């Protein structure tokens, strides 16, 4: 379902600068594989790197040109999940043995994404300092404070068959449908979980409901130039990311994913392995599953 923005006033990195610089990454197309988690986390990493660059270099004429490759993070996840680096079939969600957001947080801080910049030759593994689970449903005031200070906030939502039809002046909301399979409630066909990078906030001028502009991973044709909007109450499973400049550069010799399928004790220690109750242990907390 779509709601017109109307005369709502948005605070968003789409239409404002951070210390004289545009820090919002360009939208990308994730393609036919379900890689939205890796795209949102990688773009979040790029946003906080550009923001921390602006904190360090006050002259807005000095620009940061670091670009991060989301597909490189997806490939590392495939290896962690037990597949070969280029076997994209291991990105199908029914093959997952790891919690994707928790794995993405681990990869962005410990393994890094392929990064390109005029400051070095070729590609280097670029990582961020922190990426942590913020909660299943944090308060809007907490999220607003993080967004206003240039932190990267990623969140999950449920989208339906009408998601890609969202217009540039509309807010998306979804009423998901469920079916029972093998004694468990599952999303009906056409509905799926999706992860996005939040880039601002606003209050709807008519209803007063809070909504958030977001950077999607469905290319520039989605919404308005790759930017959409969703009501805050429809968001779940929040992660927050931050870093300082210069970002961490990971030695390529040690960058291939250290946690492969089968190393159950290692995965549990890192909080990445899926368990029956949906919980992990360790630094990269796996949120409990909500049905």
C-alpha positions as CSV (number, residue, x, y, z in Angstrom):
1,X,0.0,0.0,0.0
2,X,1.2,3.5,-0.8
3,X,0.6,6.8,1.0
4,X,1.4,10.1,-0.6
5,X,4.1,12.2,1.1
6,X,2.1,15.4,0.7
7,X,3.7,18.4,2.4
8,X,5.8,16.4,4.8
9,X,9.2,17.9,5.5
10,X,12.0,15.3,5.4
11,X,15.5,15.4,7.1
12,X,17.5,13.1,4.8
13,X,21.0,12.7,3.4
14,X,19.3,12.7,0.1
15,X,18.7,16.4,0.3
16,X,21.3,17.7,2.8
17,X,25.1,17.8,3.2
18,X,27.4,16.7,6.0
19,X,30.0,19.4,6.6
20,X,29.7,20.5,3.0
21,X,29.8,17.0,1.6
22,X,27.3,14.6,0.0
23,X,27.8,11.3,1.9
24,X,24.9,9.3,0.5
25,X,26.2,6.3,-1.6
26,X,24.9,5.8,-5.1
27,X,22.1,3.3,-5.5
28,X,22.9,-0.1,-7.0
29,X,21.0,-3.1,-8.4
30,X,21.3,-6.3,-6.4
31,X,20.1,-8.4,-9.3
32,X,18.2,-11.7,-9.0
33,X,19.9,-13.1,-5.9
34,X,18.6,-12.2,-2.4
35,X,21.6,-10.1,-1.4
36,X,19.9,-7.0,0.1
37,X,21.6,-7.5,3.5
38,X,25.0,-7.3,2.0
39,X,24.2,-4.3,-0.1
40,X,22.6,-2.4,2.8
41,X,25.6,-3.1,5.1
42,X,28.2,-2.3,2.5
43,X,26.5,1.0,1.6
44,X,26.2,1.7,5.3
45,X,30.0,1.2,5.6
46,X,30.6,3.6,2.7
47,X,28.4,6.2,4.2
48,X,30.2,6.2,7.6
49,X,33.6,6.2,5.9
50,X,32.7,9.3,3.9
51,X,31.2,10.9,7.1
52,X,34.3,10.2,9.1
53,X,36.5,11.6,6.3
54,X,34.5,14.8,6.5
55,X,35.1,14.9,10.3
56,X,38.8,14.7,9.7
57,X,39.2,17.0,6.8
58,X,37.2,20.1,7.3
59,X,37.8,21.6,3.8
60,X,34.8,20.5,1.7
61,X,36.9,20.8,-1.4
62,X,38.8,17.7,-0.3
63,X,36.5,14.8,-1.3
64,X,36.5,11.1,-0.3
65,X,36.2,8.7,-3.3
66,X,36.3,5.3,-1.5
67,X,33.8,2.9,-3.1
68,X,32.9,-0.5,-1.5
69,X,31.7,-3.5,-3.5
70,X,28.7,-5.3,-2.0
71,X,29.2,-8.4,-4.1
72,X,32.6,-9.0,-2.5
73,X,30.9,-9.2,0.9
74,X,28.2,-11.6,-0.5
75,X,31.0,-13.8,-1.9
76,X,32.7,-14.0,1.6
77,X,29.3,-15.0,3.0
78,X,29.1,-17.8,0.4
79,X,32.4,-19.1,1.7
80,X,31.3,-18.9,5.3
81,X,28.1,-20.7,4.4
82,X,30.1,-23.6,3.0
83,X,30.1,-22.8,-0.8
84,X,32.6,-21.8,-3.3
85,X,33.2,-18.1,-3.7
86,X,31.5,-17.8,-7.1
87,X,28.7,-20.3,-6.4
88,X,25.8,-17.9,-6.2
89,X,23.3,-20.7,-5.5
90,X,24.6,-20.6,-1.9
91,X,22.9,-17.2,-1.6
92,X,19.5,-18.8,-1.8
93,X,18.0,-18.3,1.6
94,X,17.0,-22.0,2.0
95,X,20.7,-22.8,2.1
96,X,21.5,-20.5,5.0
97,X,23.1,-21.9,8.1
98,X,24.2,-18.5,9.4
99,X,22.2,-15.4,10.4
100,X,22.7,-13.0,7.5
101,X,22.7,-9.6,9.3
102,X,24.9,-11.0,12.1
103,X,27.2,-12.4,9.5
104,X,27.3,-9.1,7.5
105,X,28.2,-7.3,10.7
106,X,31.1,-9.7,11.3
107,X,32.3,-9.4,7.7
108,X,32.2,-5.6,7.6
109,X,34.3,-5.3,10.8
110,X,36.6,-8.4,10.6
111,X,37.0,-9.3,6.9
112,X,36.1,-6.1,5.0
113,X,34.6,-5.3,1.6
114,X,36.6,-4.8,-1.6
115,X,37.3,-1.1,-1.8
116,X,38.6,1.2,-4.6
117,X,40.1,4.7,-4.3
118,X,42.5,7.0,-6.0
119,X,44.5,6.8,-2.7
120,X,45.7,3.3,-3.5
121,X,46.2,0.9,-6.5
122,X,43.8,-1.9,-7.2
123,X,41.4,-3.2,-4.6
124,X,41.9,-3.4,-0.8
125,X,39.9,-5.0,1.9
126,X,38.3,-2.1,3.8
127,X,36.5,-2.6,7.1
128,X,34.7,-0.5,9.7
129,X,35.3,-0.2,13.4
130,X,31.9,-1.1,14.8
131,X,28.7,-2.8,13.6
132,X,26.3,-3.9,16.3
133,X,22.8,-5.1,16.8
134,X,20.7,-2.2,18.0
135,X,17.6,-4.2,18.8
136,X,14.4,-5.7,17.4
137,X,12.5,-2.4,17.8
138,X,14.5,0.5,19.3
139,X,12.8,3.8,20.0
140,X,12.5,6.3,17.2
141,X,14.3,8.9,19.3
142,X,17.3,6.6,19.5
143,X,17.3,5.9,15.8
144,X,16.8,9.6,15.0
145,X,19.8,10.6,17.0
146,X,22.0,8.1,15.2
147,X,20.8,9.2,11.8
148,X,21.2,12.9,12.5
149,X,24.9,12.3,13.5
150,X,25.7,10.4,10.4
151,X,25.8,6.9,11.7
152,X,24.7,4.1,9.4
153,X,21.4,2.4,10.5
154,X,20.2,-0.7,8.7
155,X,16.8,-2.2,9.3
156,X,14.6,-5.0,8.1
157,X,11.1,-4.9,6.7
158,X,8.6,-7.1,5.0
159,X,7.7,-6.2,1.4
160,X,5.0,-7.6,-0.8
161,X,4.4,-8.0,-4.6
162,X,3.7,-4.2,-4.9
163,X,7.0,-3.1,-3.4
164,X,8.8,-2.3,-6.7
165,X,5.9,-0.1,-7.8
166,X,6.6,2.5,-5.1
167,X,6.6,6.0,-6.5
168,X,9.0,8.9,-5.8
169,X,6.4,10.7,-3.7
170,X,5.0,7.7,-1.8
171,X,5.5,5.9,1.5
172,X,5.4,2.1,1.5
173,X,3.4,0.0,4.0
174,X,2.8,-3.8,3.9
175,X,0.2,-6.0,5.4
176,X,2.0,-9.4,5.1
177,X,0.1,-12.6,4.5
178,X,1.2,-15.9,6.1
179,X,0.7,-19.6,5.5
180,X,1.5,-22.6,7.7
181,X,4.2,-25.0,6.4
182,X,5.5,-27.9,8.4
183,X,3.8,-26.6,11.5
184,X,5.4,-23.2,11.3
185,X,4.0,-19.8,10.2
186,X,5.8,-18.6,7.1
187,X,5.4,-15.6,4.8
188,X,3.1,-16.4,1.9
189,X,4.4,-16.4,-1.7
190,X,5.2,-12.9,-2.9
191,X,6.1,-11.6,0.5
192,X,9.7,-11.5,1.7
193,X,12.0,-10.0,4.3
194,X,14.1,-7.2,3.0
195,X,17.0,-5.1,4.5
196,X,17.6,-1.4,3.8
197,X,19.8,1.5,4.7
198,X,17.9,4.3,6.5
199,X,19.0,7.8,5.5
200,X,16.6,10.1,7.3
201,X,13.3,10.7,9.0
202,X,10.1,12.7,8.7
203,X,6.6,13.0,10.2
204,X,3.7,12.6,7.7
205,X,1.9,15.9,7.4
206,X,-1.6,14.4,7.6
207,X,-1.5,11.3,9.8
208,X,1.5,12.4,12.0
209,X,3.0,8.9,11.6
210,X,6.8,8.7,11.5
211,X,8.4,7.5,8.3
212,X,12.0,7.0,7.1
213,X,13.6,7.6,3.7
214,X,15.9,4.7,2.8
215,X,18.4,3.7,0.2
216,X,17.3,0.5,-1.6
217,X,19.2,-2.1,-3.6
218,X,16.8,-2.3,-6.6
219,X,18.6,0.2,-8.9
220,X,17.9,3.8,-9.8
221,X,14.4,3.0,-11.2
222,X,13.1,2.1,-7.7
223,X,11.1,4.9,-6.0
224,X,12.8,8.2,-6.7
225,X,16.3,7.5,-8.0
226,X,16.8,4.4,-5.9
227,X,15.3,6.1,-2.7
228,X,12.1,4.9,-1.1
229,X,10.2,5.6,2.1
230,X,8.6,3.3,4.7
231,X,6.7,3.9,8.0
232,X,8.9,3.4,11.0
233,X,6.5,1.1,12.7
234,X,7.0,-1.4,9.9
235,X,10.8,-1.7,10.6
236,X,12.4,-4.4,12.6
237,X,15.9,-5.8,13.4
238,X,18.1,-2.7,13.5
239,X,21.9,-2.6,13.2
240,X,24.1,0.5,13.6
241,X,27.6,1.0,12.1
242,X,30.3,3.5,12.7
243,X,34.0,4.0,12.0
244,X,36.8,6.5,12.1
245,X,39.0,7.7,9.3
246,X,41.2,6.2,7.9
247,X,39.2,3.0,7.8
248,X,40.8,-0.4,8.7
249,X,42.6,-2.1,5.8
250,X,42.6,-5.9,6.2
251,X,45.5,-7.9,5.0
252,X,44.3,-9.8,1.9
253,X,46.3,-12.9,3.0
254,X,44.0,-13.2,6.0
255,X,40.8,-11.8,4.6
256,X,39.1,-14.9,3.2
257,X,36.3,-15.8,5.6
258,X,37.6,-17.6,8.6
259,X,34.3,-19.3,9.6
260,X,33.3,-22.0,7.2
261,X,30.3,-24.3,7.4
262,X,31.1,-27.1,9.8
263,X,33.2,-25.1,12.2
264,X,30.2,-25.0,14.6
265,X,32.2,-24.1,17.7
266,X,33.8,-21.1,16.0
267,X,30.5,-19.9,14.6
268,X,28.8,-20.2,18.0
269,X,31.7,-18.2,19.6
270,X,31.2,-15.4,17.1
271,X,27.4,-15.5,17.5
272,X,26.8,-16.3,13.9
273,X,25.4,-19.8,13.8
274,X,21.6,-20.3,13.6
275,X,20.3,-22.2,16.6
276,X,16.9,-23.7,17.3
277,X,15.8,-20.7,19.4
278,X,17.4,-18.2,16.9
279,X,20.0,-17.0,19.4
280,X,23.7,-16.7,19.1
281,X,26.4,-15.9,21.6
282,X,29.3,-13.6,21.4
283,X,30.1,-10.2,19.9
284,X,27.8,-10.5,16.8
285,X,24.5,-11.1,18.5
286,X,21.9,-13.0,16.5
287,X,18.5,-11.6,17.4
288,X,15.8,-14.0,18.5
289,X,13.5,-15.0,15.8
290,X,10.0,-13.3,15.8
291,X,7.3,-15.2,14.0
